[in-house]
Structures are given as C-alpha cells and as structure tokens.
Amino acid sequence: MILLSCGQQQPEQTRRAEPAQRNNPAPPASQPDSRPVIAAFGDSLTAGYGVETGYSYPDFLQKDLDRAGFRYRVVNAGFSGDTTSGGLSRVDTVTRMKPALVILELGGNDGLRGTPLSSTRANLEQIVVELQKSGARVVLAGITLPPNYGQDYIQSFESIYKDLSAQYKLPLIPFLLQGAVGVPGMMQPDGIHATVKGNEVVANLVMRTLKPLL
C-alpha cells in the first residue's frame, strides 16, 4: 500500500511541464475597396494585348488618377478579340460592378471583320442603353480602320461613334489611339496595338476626357 500510494502521485518537481499556448494574433481583416469604380470596357486595346501585365492603358490611368488625387478604382474589363456582339453578351458583368463611369471601347474587331455597320451600331447602342440604365456615366471611345478598307466604309464606321455620342449625350474620344499611331515607339509591329509607351499616351488622353466628370 505504501508503494502504491507513492506511485499514484508523482512529486511536483518530476511532472512534465505542458508548453504554454501562444495565441498568434489573427491577420488584420482586409478592408473592402470602397472607391467608386471606373470600368474600362473594351477589346484588346483595353486589355493590353502584347504588353506585360500592369502596362495596359487602364493601369496607367489608375496611376494618373492616383497622382491627381482622385479616389477611383479602375477595373480592366477588356477582352482581346471581343466584338460589339461579344460585349453585349457580357455587359451584365460590367453593370454588376455598379461603375460610376464606363469607358466603352468596342467596334474595331467588327470593322476588321467587315461586320455590317448596322449590326455594329445596334450592338453599341444597346450596350450604351444597358450601361446608362445601371446608373453609369458612359464615355465613348472611337476607333478607326486601316486605309485599305476604303474611305467610304471608314467614314461610315467612324460616324457610328459620333452619332451615338450625339444621340445619348456621351463624352466622346474620337480616336482612342490619337497621339500614338504614327509615332515611333508607340505602336507594336502589327500597327494596331499600342506599346507600353503608347498605352501611357492613351491613358493621358482618356484622363483629359474624364477629368471634368470626376
């Protein structure tokens, strides 16, 4: 009994100490970005085709806004190869962002494919209507076509943007690539897409149009 009594309880100094539990502080919860959204809605010219991630014109536009002290968040909703038909099919993905402003740049691929101008205009018009219904202010960015498409076709194509701008009272950028096309180092070898430097120029052009609206 003495032996059993001694074995039932270990002396205090021989007990194995349990490691103290350390409560690591939880990482701080990330705050949601509450800045109003500016959606850049377009095709490869918006998406930044041919340049590294972070060097599209919407990326440079964000930097321009930050430098100027404007609290907006630019979302790149560009999709390479998109047409006005494709843009219309995904316009709800843009309206769900509840953007304050949308820079709408679509139609170039329609023109290059010879899509009937009436279809291009109808699609763009419907996109504008849907964006405005969501409460967004729309800035329309026009584009043009290579000279080999013929002057008559090109003029009719460019008129789509002018007509929609007038009809729906949209701020218009007549030619998104103004200041980049024809300038050495500003365009990629395909002559269609801007380089990094060209995208900086495009962002500056867009910024000048946006400033009065912010």
C-alpha positions as CSV (number, residue, x, y, z in Angstrom):
1,M,0.0,0.0,0.0
2,I,2.8,2.3,0.8
3,L,4.4,1.5,-2.6
4,L,1.0,2.0,-4.4
5,S,0.5,5.2,-2.5
6,C,3.8,6.5,-3.6
7,G,3.2,5.5,-7.2
8,Q,-0.2,7.2,-7.6
9,Q,1.2,10.8,-7.5
10,Q,4.5,12.0,-8.9
11,P,6.4,14.5,-7.0
12,E,5.8,18.1,-8.2
13,Q,9.4,18.6,-9.4
14,T,9.2,15.5,-11.7
15,R,6.0,16.4,-13.5
16,R,6.4,17.2,-17.2
17,A,5.5,20.8,-17.8
18,E,2.9,21.5,-20.5
19,P,4.1,24.0,-23.1
20,A,2.3,27.3,-22.8
21,Q,-0.2,28.0,-25.6
22,R,0.7,31.1,-27.6
23,N,-2.2,32.8,-29.3
24,N,-0.8,34.2,-32.6
25,P,-2.7,37.4,-33.5
26,A,-5.1,37.0,-36.4
27,P,-4.1,38.9,-39.5
28,P,-6.0,42.2,-39.9
29,A,-9.1,41.8,-42.0
30,S,-8.6,43.4,-45.4
31,Q,-10.8,46.4,-45.9
32,P,-13.1,46.4,-48.9
33,D,-12.2,48.9,-51.6
34,S,-14.9,51.4,-51.3
35,R,-13.7,53.7,-54.1
36,P,-16.2,54.3,-57.0
37,V,-15.4,52.1,-60.0
38,I,-14.3,53.2,-63.4
39,A,-14.7,50.3,-65.8
40,A,-12.6,50.2,-68.9
41,F,-14.8,48.1,-71.2
42,G,-13.3,47.0,-74.5
43,D,-11.3,44.7,-76.6
44,S,-7.5,44.0,-76.9
45,L,-6.8,47.8,-77.0
46,T,-8.2,48.0,-73.5
47,A,-7.0,44.6,-72.3
48,G,-3.4,45.4,-73.0
49,Y,-2.6,42.9,-75.8
50,G,1.1,42.5,-76.4
51,V,2.4,44.1,-73.3
52,E,3.2,42.7,-69.9
53,T,0.6,42.6,-67.1
54,G,0.4,46.0,-65.4
55,Y,1.1,48.1,-68.6
56,S,-2.3,48.4,-70.2
57,Y,-3.8,51.9,-70.6
58,P,-6.2,51.2,-67.7
59,D,-3.2,50.5,-65.5
60,F,-1.6,53.8,-66.4
61,L,-5.0,55.6,-66.0
62,Q,-5.1,54.3,-62.4
63,K,-1.7,55.9,-61.8
64,D,-2.8,59.2,-63.4
65,L,-5.9,59.3,-61.1
66,D,-3.9,58.5,-58.0
67,R,-1.3,61.2,-58.8
68,A,-4.1,63.7,-59.3
69,G,-5.7,62.8,-56.0
70,F,-8.9,61.3,-57.5
71,R,-10.2,58.4,-55.4
72,Y,-11.4,55.9,-58.1
73,R,-10.6,52.3,-58.8
74,V,-10.1,51.4,-62.4
75,V,-11.2,47.9,-63.4
76,N,-9.9,46.5,-66.7
77,A,-12.9,44.8,-68.4
78,G,-11.0,44.4,-71.7
79,F,-11.2,41.1,-73.6
80,S,-8.9,40.5,-76.5
81,G,-10.7,39.7,-79.8
82,D,-14.1,41.0,-78.5
83,T,-16.7,42.4,-80.9
84,T,-19.7,44.5,-80.1
85,S,-21.8,41.3,-80.1
86,G,-19.4,39.8,-77.5
87,G,-19.5,43.0,-75.5
88,L,-23.3,43.0,-75.5
89,S,-23.3,39.4,-74.2
90,R,-21.2,40.3,-71.2
91,V,-22.4,43.8,-70.4
92,D,-24.0,42.4,-67.3
93,T,-20.6,41.6,-65.9
94,V,-19.8,45.3,-66.1
95,T,-23.1,46.6,-64.7
96,R,-22.8,44.2,-61.7
97,M,-19.7,46.3,-60.7
98,K,-22.0,49.3,-60.3
99,P,-19.5,51.5,-62.0
100,A,-19.7,55.3,-61.7
101,L,-18.0,55.6,-65.1
102,V,-17.5,53.3,-68.1
103,I,-15.0,53.9,-70.9
104,L,-16.6,52.0,-73.8
105,E,-14.2,51.0,-76.5
106,L,-15.6,48.3,-78.9
107,G,-16.1,48.0,-82.6
108,G,-12.6,47.7,-84.0
109,N,-12.9,44.0,-84.5
110,D,-16.3,44.4,-86.1
111,G,-14.7,46.7,-88.7
112,L,-11.7,44.5,-89.3
113,R,-14.1,41.5,-89.9
114,G,-16.4,43.5,-92.2
115,T,-19.4,43.2,-89.9
116,P,-22.4,45.1,-91.3
117,L,-22.3,48.6,-89.9
118,S,-25.9,48.4,-88.9
119,S,-25.2,45.5,-86.6
120,T,-22.2,47.2,-85.0
121,R,-24.2,50.4,-84.4
122,A,-27.2,48.4,-82.9
123,N,-24.9,46.4,-80.6
124,L,-23.1,49.5,-79.3
125,E,-26.4,51.4,-78.8
126,Q,-27.8,48.5,-76.7
127,I,-24.6,48.4,-74.7
128,V,-24.9,52.1,-74.0
129,V,-28.5,51.8,-73.0
130,E,-27.8,49.0,-70.6
131,L,-24.9,50.8,-69.0
132,Q,-26.9,54.0,-68.6
133,K,-29.8,52.0,-67.1
134,S,-27.3,50.8,-64.4
135,G,-26.6,54.4,-63.5
136,A,-23.2,54.6,-65.1
137,R,-21.9,57.6,-66.9
138,V,-20.6,56.4,-70.3
139,V,-17.6,57.8,-72.2
140,L,-17.4,56.5,-75.7
141,A,-14.0,55.8,-77.2
142,G,-13.9,55.7,-81.0
143,I,-11.6,53.8,-83.3
144,T,-10.8,53.8,-87.0
145,L,-9.7,51.3,-89.6
146,P,-6.7,50.8,-91.9
147,P,-6.8,52.8,-95.1
148,N,-7.2,49.7,-97.3
149,Y,-10.9,49.4,-96.1
150,G,-11.8,52.3,-98.3
151,Q,-12.7,55.8,-97.4
152,D,-16.4,55.5,-97.7
153,Y,-16.6,52.5,-95.3
154,I,-14.2,54.1,-92.9
155,Q,-16.2,57.3,-92.7
156,S,-19.4,55.4,-92.2
157,F,-17.7,53.4,-89.5
158,E,-16.4,56.4,-87.6
159,S,-19.8,58.1,-87.9
160,I,-21.3,55.4,-85.6
161,Y,-19.4,56.8,-82.6
162,K,-20.2,60.4,-83.5
163,D,-23.9,59.6,-84.0
164,L,-24.2,57.7,-80.7
165,S,-22.3,60.4,-78.8
166,A,-24.8,63.0,-80.0
167,Q,-27.9,60.9,-79.5
168,Y,-27.1,59.8,-76.0
169,K,-25.1,62.9,-75.0
170,L,-21.9,60.9,-74.3
171,P,-18.5,62.4,-73.9
172,L,-16.5,61.2,-77.0
173,I,-12.9,60.4,-77.5
174,P,-12.9,60.4,-81.3
175,F,-9.9,58.2,-81.7
176,L,-8.5,56.2,-78.7
177,L,-5.0,55.9,-80.2
178,Q,-4.6,59.5,-81.1
179,G,-1.0,60.6,-80.3
180,A,0.2,57.0,-80.6
181,V,-0.4,56.0,-84.1
182,G,2.4,57.1,-86.5
183,V,4.7,58.0,-83.6
184,P,7.9,55.9,-83.4
185,G,8.0,53.5,-80.5
186,M,4.3,54.0,-79.7
187,M,2.8,51.1,-81.7
188,Q,3.6,47.4,-81.8
189,P,4.7,45.9,-85.2
190,D,1.1,45.0,-86.1
191,G,0.3,48.7,-86.3
192,I,-2.9,48.1,-84.3
193,H,-1.9,47.8,-80.6
194,A,0.0,50.3,-78.5
195,T,3.3,49.6,-76.8
196,V,3.9,50.4,-73.2
197,K,4.8,54.0,-74.1
198,G,1.7,54.1,-76.4
199,N,-0.5,53.0,-73.6
200,E,0.8,55.8,-71.4
201,V,-0.2,58.3,-74.1
202,V,-3.7,56.7,-74.4
203,A,-4.2,56.9,-70.6
204,N,-3.3,60.6,-70.7
205,L,-5.8,61.2,-73.5
206,V,-8.5,59.3,-71.5
207,M,-7.6,61.2,-68.4
208,R,-8.2,64.6,-70.1
209,T,-11.7,63.5,-71.1
210,L,-12.5,62.1,-67.6
211,K,-11.3,65.0,-65.5
212,P,-14.4,67.2,-66.0
213,L,-16.6,64.2,-65.0
214,L,-14.9,63.3,-61.8
